[in-house]
Amino acid sequence: MTTHEISQRLALRELIDTFSNLADEKDVAAQLSLFTVDAHINVVMDGKEVFDLNGQQQILDAFSGYLAQFSVVYHINGQQTVNIYGDTASGIAYCQVVLIKEENGQRIKQTSGVRYHDRYIFQNGQWLIAERLSNFMWTDIHPMQSFC
């Protein structure tokens, strides 16, 4: 592996980690800079498509609306594999997502195992997400116990 390929792999890892960090801050507007203008995102939960988003405005609207219901958003990234083909790349990244919201006076914790299937494009000196299939492979939802 060349130093150039290593640097490109690190840049792609940084892209994925930055996406998760901004999600945790619910800063969807900043996340948009990680996508191409015409990005396409499919979100699948329990084998069913719940979002089919085209372009940054649809991404902004859907992500902002979805995340607004949660008081806590927490991503833990795992393994990532990428294949680089010049100015394009494809990759798979794993993530555990924890979301907490209030419902009828009770804190509800939703934990999901997510597998991202991505296609990346190198534009203007940086890697961007051009296509993403967010596959929520499993989800566990339950009331949280109090700390006391």
C-alpha atoms as an extended CHARMM CRD file, in Angstrom:
* protein
*
       148  EXT
         1         1  MET       CA              0.0000000000        0.0000000000        0.0000000000  PROA      1               0.0000000000
         2         2  THR       CA              1.4110000000        3.3810000000       -0.9940000000  PROA      2               0.0000000000
         3         3  THR       CA              1.5090000000        6.4090000000        1.2710000000  PROA      3               0.0000000000
         4         4  HSD       CA             -1.0080000000        8.0830000000       -1.0700000000  PROA      4               0.0000000000
         5         5  GLU       CA             -3.4640000000        5.2010000000       -0.6480000000  PROA      5               0.0000000000
         6         6  ILE       CA             -2.9610000000        5.2600000000        3.1210000000  PROA      6               0.0000000000
         7         7  SER       CA             -3.6650000000        9.0040000000        3.2050000000  PROA      7               0.0000000000
         8         8  GLN       CA             -6.8180000000        8.5160000000        1.1010000000  PROA      8               0.0000000000
         9         9  ARG       CA             -8.0490000000        5.7480000000        3.4050000000  PROA      9               0.0000000000
        10        10  LEU       CA             -7.4520000000        7.9880000000        6.4220000000  PROA      10              0.0000000000
        11        11  ALA       CA             -9.3450000000       10.8240000000        4.7330000000  PROA      11              0.0000000000
        12        12  LEU       CA            -12.3110000000        8.5120000000        4.0930000000  PROA      12              0.0000000000
        13        13  ARG       CA            -12.2400000000        7.3880000000        7.7240000000  PROA      13              0.0000000000
        14        14  GLU       CA            -12.1910000000       11.0400000000        8.8180000000  PROA      14              0.0000000000
        15        15  LEU       CA            -15.2250000000       11.6790000000        6.5950000000  PROA      15              0.0000000000
        16        16  ILE       CA            -17.2170000000        8.9030000000        8.2930000000  PROA      16              0.0000000000
        17        17  ASP       CA            -16.1430000000        9.9410000000       11.7930000000  PROA      17              0.0000000000
        18        18  THR       CA            -16.9590000000       13.6060000000       11.1030000000  PROA      18              0.0000000000
        19        19  PHE       CA            -20.4370000000       12.6080000000        9.8830000000  PROA      19              0.0000000000
        20        20  SER       CA            -21.0350000000       10.7830000000       13.1920000000  PROA      20              0.0000000000
        21        21  ASN       CA            -19.6320000000       13.5840000000       15.3570000000  PROA      21              0.0000000000
        22        22  LEU       CA            -21.8560000000       16.1550000000       13.6490000000  PROA      22              0.0000000000
        23        23  ALA       CA            -24.8650000000       13.8330000000       14.0000000000  PROA      23              0.0000000000
        24        24  ASP       CA            -24.1960000000       13.6500000000       17.7470000000  PROA      24              0.0000000000
        25        25  GLU       CA            -24.3040000000       17.4520000000       17.8410000000  PROA      25              0.0000000000
        26        26  LYS       CA            -27.4280000000       17.4240000000       15.6310000000  PROA      26              0.0000000000
        27        27  ASP       CA            -25.5980000000       19.8070000000       13.2970000000  PROA      27              0.0000000000
        28        28  VAL       CA            -27.2000000000       18.6400000000       10.0790000000  PROA      28              0.0000000000
        29        29  ALA       CA            -26.3520000000       21.8990000000        8.2950000000  PROA      29              0.0000000000
        30        30  ALA       CA            -22.6440000000       21.1680000000        8.8200000000  PROA      30              0.0000000000
        31        31  GLN       CA            -23.1560000000       17.5420000000        7.7450000000  PROA      31              0.0000000000
        32        32  LEU       CA            -24.2970000000       18.7590000000        4.3280000000  PROA      32              0.0000000000
        33        33  SER       CA            -20.7210000000       19.7660000000        3.5030000000  PROA      33              0.0000000000
        34        34  LEU       CA            -19.8420000000       16.0450000000        3.6480000000  PROA      34              0.0000000000
        35        35  PHE       CA            -22.2130000000       15.1900000000        0.7730000000  PROA      35              0.0000000000
        36        36  THR       CA            -22.2150000000       16.0000000000       -2.9190000000  PROA      36              0.0000000000
        37        37  VAL       CA            -24.8820000000       18.5220000000       -3.9200000000  PROA      37              0.0000000000
        38        38  ASP       CA            -26.8570000000       15.7420000000       -5.6380000000  PROA      38              0.0000000000
        39        39  ALA       CA            -26.2360000000       13.0420000000       -3.0090000000  PROA      39              0.0000000000
        40        40  HSD       CA            -28.6670000000       10.1410000000       -2.7690000000  PROA      40              0.0000000000
        41        41  ILE       CA            -29.4820000000        8.4410000000        0.5450000000  PROA      41              0.0000000000
        42        42  ASN       CA            -31.6840000000        5.4410000000        1.2200000000  PROA      42              0.0000000000
        43        43  VAL       CA            -32.4900000000        4.5670000000        4.8240000000  PROA      43              0.0000000000
        44        44  VAL       CA            -33.7280000000        1.0520000000        5.5230000000  PROA      44              0.0000000000
        45        45  MET       CA            -35.0740000000       -0.0400000000        8.9140000000  PROA      45              0.0000000000
        46        46  ASP       CA            -36.1830000000       -3.5970000000        9.5860000000  PROA      46              0.0000000000
        47        47  GLY       CA            -35.9310000000       -4.3480000000        5.8760000000  PROA      47              0.0000000000
        48        48  LYS       CA            -38.2330000000       -1.4800000000        4.8680000000  PROA      48              0.0000000000
        49        49  GLU       CA            -37.2160000000        1.7300000000        3.1380000000  PROA      49              0.0000000000
        50        50  VAL       CA            -38.1580000000        4.6820000000        5.3480000000  PROA      50              0.0000000000
        51        51  PHE       CA            -36.3210000000        7.4750000000        3.5110000000  PROA      51              0.0000000000
        52        52  ASP       CA            -35.3290000000        7.9590000000       -0.1380000000  PROA      52              0.0000000000
        53        53  LEU       CA            -33.5430000000       11.2930000000       -0.2280000000  PROA      53              0.0000000000
        54        54  ASN       CA            -32.1750000000       13.1500000000       -3.2410000000  PROA      54              0.0000000000
        55        55  GLY       CA            -30.0430000000       16.2510000000       -2.8450000000  PROA      55              0.0000000000
        56        56  GLN       CA            -28.8790000000       18.2810000000        0.1060000000  PROA      56              0.0000000000
        57        57  GLN       CA            -32.2190000000       20.0010000000        0.8090000000  PROA      57              0.0000000000
        58        58  GLN       CA            -34.0720000000       16.7020000000        1.2320000000  PROA      58              0.0000000000
        59        59  ILE       CA            -31.2210000000       15.4090000000        3.4040000000  PROA      59              0.0000000000
        60        60  LEU       CA            -31.3620000000       18.5470000000        5.5700000000  PROA      60              0.0000000000
        61        61  ASP       CA            -35.1300000000       18.3710000000        5.9890000000  PROA      61              0.0000000000
        62        62  ALA       CA            -35.2890000000       14.6360000000        6.7520000000  PROA      62              0.0000000000
        63        63  PHE       CA            -32.2740000000       14.4420000000        9.0710000000  PROA      63              0.0000000000
        64        64  SER       CA            -33.2320000000       17.6110000000       10.9800000000  PROA      64              0.0000000000
        65        65  GLY       CA            -36.8050000000       16.4620000000       11.4420000000  PROA      65              0.0000000000
        66        66  TYR       CA            -35.8090000000       12.9760000000       12.5620000000  PROA      66              0.0000000000
        67        67  LEU       CA            -33.0890000000       14.0430000000       15.0100000000  PROA      67              0.0000000000
        68        68  ALA       CA            -35.2290000000       16.8060000000       16.5620000000  PROA      68              0.0000000000
        69        69  GLN       CA            -37.2200000000       14.2350000000       18.5530000000  PROA      69              0.0000000000
        70        70  PHE       CA            -34.1420000000       13.0200000000       20.4650000000  PROA      70              0.0000000000
        71        71  SER       CA            -32.4220000000       14.6720000000       23.4290000000  PROA      71              0.0000000000
        72        72  VAL       CA            -29.3290000000       12.4770000000       23.0050000000  PROA      72              0.0000000000
        73        73  VAL       CA            -27.7360000000       11.2580000000       19.7770000000  PROA      73              0.0000000000
        74        74  TYR       CA            -24.6410000000        9.0610000000       20.1400000000  PROA      74              0.0000000000
        75        75  HSD       CA            -22.7050000000        7.2500000000       17.3920000000  PROA      75              0.0000000000
        76        76  ILE       CA            -19.9450000000        4.6920000000       17.9430000000  PROA      76              0.0000000000
        77        77  ASN       CA            -18.1450000000        3.8720000000       14.6900000000  PROA      77              0.0000000000
        78        78  GLY       CA            -16.6130000000        0.4560000000       14.1090000000  PROA      78              0.0000000000
        79        79  GLN       CA            -14.8370000000       -1.1960000000       11.2270000000  PROA      79              0.0000000000
        80        80  GLN       CA            -14.6720000000        0.3340000000        7.7720000000  PROA      80              0.0000000000
        81        81  THR       CA            -13.5010000000       -1.1580000000        4.4900000000  PROA      81              0.0000000000
        82        82  VAL       CA            -12.9580000000        0.9000000000        1.3430000000  PROA      82              0.0000000000
        83        83  ASN       CA            -12.0030000000        0.3060000000       -2.2720000000  PROA      83              0.0000000000
        84        84  ILE       CA            -10.4600000000        3.3030000000       -4.0060000000  PROA      84              0.0000000000
        85        85  TYR       CA            -10.6400000000        3.7690000000       -7.7800000000  PROA      85              0.0000000000
        86        86  GLY       CA             -8.8940000000        7.0630000000       -8.4970000000  PROA      86              0.0000000000
        87        87  ASP       CA            -11.3700000000        9.8590000000       -7.7200000000  PROA      87              0.0000000000
        88        88  THR       CA            -14.1480000000        7.4840000000       -6.6650000000  PROA      88              0.0000000000
        89        89  ALA       CA            -14.3870000000        4.9290000000       -3.8990000000  PROA      89              0.0000000000
        90        90  SER       CA            -16.8480000000        2.5590000000       -2.3120000000  PROA      90              0.0000000000
        91        91  GLY       CA            -17.0090000000        1.4720000000        1.2810000000  PROA      91              0.0000000000
        92        92  ILE       CA            -18.8420000000       -0.2290000000        4.0890000000  PROA      92              0.0000000000
        93        93  ALA       CA            -18.8170000000        1.2200000000        7.5930000000  PROA      93              0.0000000000
        94        94  TYR       CA            -20.3980000000       -0.1160000000       10.7710000000  PROA      94              0.0000000000
        95        95  CYS       CA            -21.9250000000        2.0590000000       13.4710000000  PROA      95              0.0000000000
        96        96  GLN       CA            -23.8640000000        1.6170000000       16.6880000000  PROA      96              0.0000000000
        97        97  VAL       CA            -26.3480000000        4.4470000000       17.1520000000  PROA      97              0.0000000000
        98        98  VAL       CA            -27.9700000000        5.2990000000       20.4860000000  PROA      98              0.0000000000
        99        99  LEU       CA            -30.9170000000        7.7120000000       20.5030000000  PROA      99              0.0000000000
       100       100  ILE       CA            -32.7180000000        8.8740000000       23.6530000000  PROA      100             0.0000000000
       101       101  LYS       CA            -36.0400000000       10.7090000000       23.7980000000  PROA      101             0.0000000000
       102       102  GLU       CA            -38.7680000000       11.5780000000       26.2850000000  PROA      102             0.0000000000
       103       103  GLU       CA            -42.0800000000        9.8260000000       25.7680000000  PROA      103             0.0000000000
       104       104  ASN       CA            -44.9750000000       10.1770000000       28.2300000000  PROA      104             0.0000000000
       105       105  GLY       CA            -42.5750000000       11.2940000000       30.9800000000  PROA      105             0.0000000000
       106       106  GLN       CA            -40.2610000000        8.3130000000       30.4290000000  PROA      106             0.0000000000
       107       107  ARG       CA            -36.8040000000        8.3220000000       28.8460000000  PROA      107             0.0000000000
       108       108  ILE       CA            -36.7380000000        5.8510000000       25.9420000000  PROA      108             0.0000000000
       109       109  LYS       CA            -33.4570000000        4.4870000000       24.5820000000  PROA      109             0.0000000000
       110       110  GLN       CA            -33.2360000000        3.2510000000       21.0090000000  PROA      110             0.0000000000
       111       111  THR       CA            -30.0470000000        1.3770000000       20.0830000000  PROA      111             0.0000000000
       112       112  SER       CA            -29.4110000000        0.3300000000       16.4780000000  PROA      112             0.0000000000
       113       113  GLY       CA            -26.7420000000       -1.5470000000       14.5800000000  PROA      113             0.0000000000
       114       114  VAL       CA            -26.2020000000        0.2750000000       11.2910000000  PROA      114             0.0000000000
       115       115  ARG       CA            -24.2490000000       -0.7550000000        8.2300000000  PROA      115             0.0000000000
       116       116  TYR       CA            -23.5160000000        2.0690000000        5.7700000000  PROA      116             0.0000000000
       117       117  HSD       CA            -22.8970000000        1.1420000000        2.1230000000  PROA      117             0.0000000000
       118       118  ASP       CA            -21.3030000000        4.2330000000        0.5980000000  PROA      118             0.0000000000
       119       119  ARG       CA            -20.0530000000        5.5560000000       -2.7110000000  PROA      119             0.0000000000
       120       120  TYR       CA            -17.5900000000        8.4480000000       -2.4400000000  PROA      120             0.0000000000
       121       121  ILE       CA            -16.3300000000       11.0460000000       -4.9020000000  PROA      121             0.0000000000
       122       122  PHE       CA            -13.1580000000       13.1330000000       -4.5660000000  PROA      122             0.0000000000
       123       123  GLN       CA            -14.1140000000       16.7370000000       -5.4420000000  PROA      123             0.0000000000
       124       124  ASN       CA            -12.3250000000       20.0230000000       -4.8560000000  PROA      124             0.0000000000
       125       125  GLY       CA             -9.6040000000       18.3710000000       -2.7880000000  PROA      125             0.0000000000
       126       126  GLN       CA            -11.8520000000       16.3560000000       -0.4590000000  PROA      126             0.0000000000
       127       127  TRP       CA            -13.8160000000       13.1190000000       -0.2960000000  PROA      127             0.0000000000
       128       128  LEU       CA            -17.6140000000       13.4640000000       -0.2470000000  PROA      128             0.0000000000
       129       129  ILE       CA            -20.4500000000       10.9930000000        0.1610000000  PROA      129             0.0000000000
       130       130  ALA       CA            -22.3010000000       10.6770000000       -3.1610000000  PROA      130             0.0000000000
       131       131  GLU       CA            -24.5470000000        7.7320000000       -2.2830000000  PROA      131             0.0000000000
       132       132  ARG       CA            -25.4020000000        6.0560000000        1.0000000000  PROA      132             0.0000000000
       133       133  LEU       CA            -27.5370000000        3.1010000000        1.9290000000  PROA      133             0.0000000000
       134       134  SER       CA            -28.0670000000        3.2890000000        5.6950000000  PROA      134             0.0000000000
       135       135  ASN       CA            -29.1660000000       -0.1900000000        6.7100000000  PROA      135             0.0000000000
       136       136  PHE       CA            -30.4650000000       -0.2680000000       10.2860000000  PROA      136             0.0000000000
       137       137  MET       CA            -29.9500000000       -4.0150000000       10.6680000000  PROA      137             0.0000000000
       138       138  TRP       CA            -31.3980000000       -4.2820000000       14.1800000000  PROA      138             0.0000000000
       139       139  THR       CA            -32.9620000000       -1.9600000000       16.7170000000  PROA      139             0.0000000000
       140       140  ASP       CA            -33.6530000000       -2.3770000000       20.4350000000  PROA      140             0.0000000000
       141       141  ILE       CA            -36.0710000000        0.0850000000       22.0570000000  PROA      141             0.0000000000
       142       142  HSD       CA            -36.7610000000        0.1190000000       25.7840000000  PROA      142             0.0000000000
       143       143  PRO       CA            -37.4160000000        2.4690000000       28.7270000000  PROA      143             0.0000000000
       144       144  MET       CA            -34.3360000000        3.6200000000       30.5920000000  PROA      144             0.0000000000
       145       145  GLN       CA            -33.8980000000        2.9710000000       34.2870000000  PROA      145             0.0000000000
       146       146  SER       CA            -33.2570000000        5.9780000000       36.5090000000  PROA      146             0.0000000000
       147       147  PHE       CA            -29.7690000000        6.6020000000       37.8810000000  PROA      147             0.0000000000
       148       148  CYS       CA            -30.9450000000        6.3930000000       41.5170000000  PROA      148             0.0000000000
